[in-house]
């Protein structure tokens, strides 16, 4: 069982990722995939929107920063794959409490 704090940060990460996809990408399809891999919760949110490059990410936008910080609080990591015209995929590797981060 995970703590209320863990669940809270996980909820806010997923909420922000879905909100960003809907607000910024206007996708036709958004997928949410959750897996347990080597005692690590792997959460992946992908959209088929227009994607973005590092230069086109909105200045002053805290969503991506907040998600990375929350993943860090949980001892995990966040990776972002996006290219203009090819959608965006966010992947969070979040170790379950008491377990170190392992590559997934």
LUMTISE-187942 format. One record per residue (C-alpha): residue number from 1; residue in one letter; x, y, z. Coordinates in Angstrom, 1 decimal. Each point is the difference from the previous one (the first is absolute). Example, Ala and Ser with C-alpha at 12.3 -4.5 7.8 and 13.67 -1.06 7.14 Angstrom:
! LUMTISE-187942
<atom nr="1" rest="a" c1="12.3" c2="-4.5" c3="7.8"/>
<atom nr="2" rest="s" c1="1.4" c2="3.4" c3="-0.7"/>
! end
This chain:
! LUMTISE-187942
<atom nr="1" rest="x" c1="0.0" c2="0.0" c3="0.0"/>
<atom nr="2" rest="x" c1="1.3" c2="3.5" c3="-0.8"/>
<atom nr="3" rest="x" c1="-0.5" c2="3.0" c3="2.1"/>
<atom nr="4" rest="x" c1="-2.5" c2="2.8" c3="-0.5"/>
<atom nr="5" rest="x" c1="2.8" c2="2.3" c3="-0.9"/>
<atom nr="6" rest="x" c1="1.2" c2="-2.4" c3="-2.7"/>
<atom nr="7" rest="x" c1="-3.5" c2="-0.3" c3="-1.4"/>
<atom nr="8" rest="x" c1="-0.5" c2="3.8" c3="0.1"/>
<atom nr="9" rest="x" c1="3.2" c2="0.7" c3="-2.0"/>
<atom nr="10" rest="x" c1="-0.8" c2="-2.8" c3="-2.4"/>
<atom nr="11" rest="x" c1="-3.5" c2="1.4" c3="-0.6"/>
<atom nr="12" rest="x" c1="1.3" c2="3.5" c3="-0.6"/>
<atom nr="13" rest="x" c1="2.7" c2="-1.2" c3="-2.4"/>
<atom nr="14" rest="x" c1="-2.6" c2="-1.9" c3="-2.1"/>
<atom nr="15" rest="x" c1="-2.5" c2="2.8" c3="0.3"/>
<atom nr="16" rest="x" c1="2.5" c2="2.6" c3="-1.3"/>
<atom nr="17" rest="x" c1="1.2" c2="-2.2" c3="-2.8"/>
<atom nr="18" rest="x" c1="-3.5" c2="-0.6" c3="-1.2"/>
<atom nr="19" rest="x" c1="-0.9" c2="3.7" c3="0.4"/>
<atom nr="20" rest="x" c1="3.1" c2="1.0" c3="-2.0"/>
<atom nr="21" rest="x" c1="-0.9" c2="-2.4" c3="-2.8"/>
<atom nr="22" rest="x" c1="-3.5" c2="1.3" c3="-0.3"/>
<atom nr="23" rest="x" c1="0.9" c2="3.6" c3="0.4"/>
<atom nr="24" rest="x" c1="3.1" c2="0.3" c3="-2.2"/>
<atom nr="25" rest="x" c1="-0.2" c2="-2.9" c3="-2.5"/>
<atom nr="26" rest="x" c1="-3.7" c2="-0.3" c3="-1.0"/>
<atom nr="27" rest="x" c1="0.6" c2="-3.7" c3="-0.6"/>
<atom nr="28" rest="x" c1="-2.3" c2="-2.5" c3="-1.6"/>
<atom nr="29" rest="x" c1="1.3" c2="-2.7" c3="2.3"/>
<atom nr="30" rest="x" c1="1.7" c2="0.0" c3="3.5"/>
<atom nr="31" rest="x" c1="1.1" c2="-3.3" c3="1.5"/>
<atom nr="32" rest="x" c1="0.8" c2="-0.7" c3="3.7"/>
<atom nr="33" rest="x" c1="2.0" c2="-3.1" c3="0.7"/>
<atom nr="34" rest="x" c1="0.9" c2="-1.1" c3="3.5"/>
<atom nr="35" rest="x" c1="2.3" c2="-3.0" c3="0.6"/>
<atom nr="36" rest="x" c1="1.8" c2="-1.5" c3="3.0"/>
<atom nr="37" rest="x" c1="3.6" c2="-0.8" c3="-1.0"/>
<atom nr="38" rest="x" c1="2.7" c2="-1.1" c3="2.5"/>
<atom nr="39" rest="x" c1="-1.8" c2="1.6" c3="3.0"/>
<atom nr="40" rest="x" c1="-0.3" c2="3.2" c3="-1.9"/>
<atom nr="41" rest="x" c1="-3.3" c2="1.6" c3="-1.2"/>
<atom nr="42" rest="x" c1="0.4" c2="1.0" c3="-3.6"/>
<atom nr="43" rest="x" c1="-2.6" c2="2.6" c3="-1.3"/>
<atom nr="44" rest="x" c1="0.0" c2="1.0" c3="-3.6"/>
<atom nr="45" rest="x" c1="-2.3" c2="2.7" c3="-1.5"/>
<atom nr="46" rest="x" c1="0.2" c2="0.4" c3="-3.7"/>
<atom nr="47" rest="x" c1="-1.9" c2="2.2" c3="-2.5"/>
<atom nr="48" rest="x" c1="-0.2" c2="0.2" c3="-3.8"/>
<atom nr="49" rest="x" c1="0.0" c2="3.9" c3="0.0"/>
<atom nr="50" rest="x" c1="2.5" c2="2.2" c3="-1.8"/>
<atom nr="51" rest="x" c1="2.8" c2="-0.5" c3="2.5"/>
<atom nr="52" rest="x" c1="2.6" c2="2.6" c3="0.8"/>
<atom nr="53" rest="x" c1="3.7" c2="0.7" c3="0.0"/>
<atom nr="54" rest="x" c1="1.8" c2="1.4" c3="3.0"/>
<atom nr="55" rest="x" c1="-0.1" c2="3.4" c3="-1.6"/>
<atom nr="56" rest="x" c1="-3.7" c2="0.0" c3="-0.4"/>
<atom nr="57" rest="x" c1="-0.9" c2="-1.1" c3="3.6"/>
<atom nr="58" rest="x" c1="-1.9" c2="3.0" c3="1.5"/>
<atom nr="59" rest="x" c1="2.2" c2="2.3" c3="2.1"/>
<atom nr="60" rest="x" c1="-1.4" c2="0.5" c3="3.4"/>
<atom nr="61" rest="x" c1="-1.9" c2="-3.3" c3="-0.1"/>
<atom nr="62" rest="x" c1="0.5" c2="-1.9" c3="3.3"/>
<atom nr="63" rest="x" c1="-1.8" c2="-3.2" c3="-0.9"/>
<atom nr="64" rest="x" c1="3.0" c2="-2.0" c3="-1.2"/>
<atom nr="65" rest="x" c1="2.2" c2="1.3" c3="2.8"/>
<atom nr="66" rest="x" c1="-2.6" c2="-0.9" c3="2.6"/>
<atom nr="67" rest="x" c1="-0.4" c2="-3.5" c3="-1.3"/>
<atom nr="68" rest="x" c1="3.8" c2="-0.6" c3="0.1"/>
<atom nr="69" rest="x" c1="0.1" c2="1.4" c3="3.5"/>
<atom nr="70" rest="x" c1="-2.8" c2="-2.2" c3="1.2"/>
<atom nr="71" rest="x" c1="1.7" c2="-3.1" c3="-1.6"/>
<atom nr="72" rest="x" c1="3.2" c2="1.0" c3="1.8"/>
<atom nr="73" rest="x" c1="-1.9" c2="0.3" c3="3.3"/>
<atom nr="74" rest="x" c1="-1.1" c2="-3.6" c3="-0.5"/>
<atom nr="75" rest="x" c1="3.6" c2="-1.0" c3="-0.7"/>
<atom nr="76" rest="x" c1="-0.7" c2="-0.5" c3="-3.7"/>
<atom nr="77" rest="x" c1="0.6" c2="1.6" c3="-3.4"/>
<atom nr="78" rest="x" c1="-1.8" c2="1.5" c3="-2.9"/>
<atom nr="79" rest="x" c1="1.0" c2="-0.2" c3="-3.6"/>
<atom nr="80" rest="x" c1="-1.6" c2="2.0" c3="-2.9"/>
<atom nr="81" rest="x" c1="0.1" c2="-1.1" c3="-3.6"/>
<atom nr="82" rest="x" c1="-1.5" c2="2.5" c3="-2.5"/>
<atom nr="83" rest="x" c1="0.8" c2="1.2" c3="-3.4"/>
<atom nr="84" rest="x" c1="-1.9" c2="2.5" c3="-2.1"/>
<atom nr="85" rest="x" c1="-2.7" c2="-1.9" c3="-2.0"/>
<atom nr="86" rest="x" c1="0.5" c2="-3.3" c3="1.9"/>
<atom nr="87" rest="x" c1="-1.9" c2="0.3" c3="3.3"/>
<atom nr="88" rest="x" c1="1.3" c2="-0.1" c3="3.5"/>
<atom nr="89" rest="x" c1="0.7" c2="-2.8" c3="2.5"/>
<atom nr="90" rest="x" c1="0.6" c2="0.6" c3="3.7"/>
<atom nr="91" rest="x" c1="1.4" c2="-3.0" c3="2.0"/>
<atom nr="92" rest="x" c1="0.3" c2="-0.1" c3="3.7"/>
<atom nr="93" rest="x" c1="2.0" c2="-2.6" c3="1.9"/>
<atom nr="94" rest="x" c1="-1.2" c2="0.1" c3="3.6"/>
<atom nr="95" rest="x" c1="1.5" c2="-2.5" c3="2.4"/>
<atom nr="96" rest="x" c1="-2.4" c2="-1.5" c3="2.5"/>
<atom nr="97" rest="x" c1="0.8" c2="1.0" c3="3.5"/>
<atom nr="98" rest="x" c1="3.1" c2="-1.8" c3="1.4"/>
<atom nr="99" rest="x" c1="1.3" c2="-0.9" c3="-3.5"/>
<atom nr="100" rest="x" c1="2.8" c2="1.7" c3="-1.9"/>
<atom nr="101" rest="x" c1="-0.6" c2="1.3" c3="-3.6"/>
<atom nr="102" rest="x" c1="0.8" c2="-2.6" c3="-2.7"/>
<atom nr="103" rest="x" c1="0.1" c2="0.6" c3="-3.7"/>
<atom nr="104" rest="x" c1="-3.2" c2="-0.9" c3="-1.7"/>
! end
